[in-house]
Amino acid sequence: MNFRILMMSIAMAVAAGAVWAKLPAPPVDPAKAAEAKAKADEAAKKDAEKLGKSQDRAVANYRKNKGIKGPLPKVGGK
């Protein structure tokens, strides 16, 4: 019985090592990489615009609910 447990433990350790082995990175095509970078940049730009709009709405809602009147303070202090 102990021999079977030992053999199964060894087999599982070998299998785990094979599963966690690092594979080399596939070769990257420069044209595809540039296209992917452009898409990622465009998505980041859209996400930044959406974040800015949602932050503006949150500030407007806060100011409305707190009864704060007057102009918004300038960002950066200038």
Secondary structure, 3 states (H helix, E strand, C coil): CHHHHHHHHHHHHHHHHHHCCCCCCCCCCHHHHHHHHHHHHHHHHHHHHHHHHHHHHHHHHHHHHHCCCCCCCCHHHC
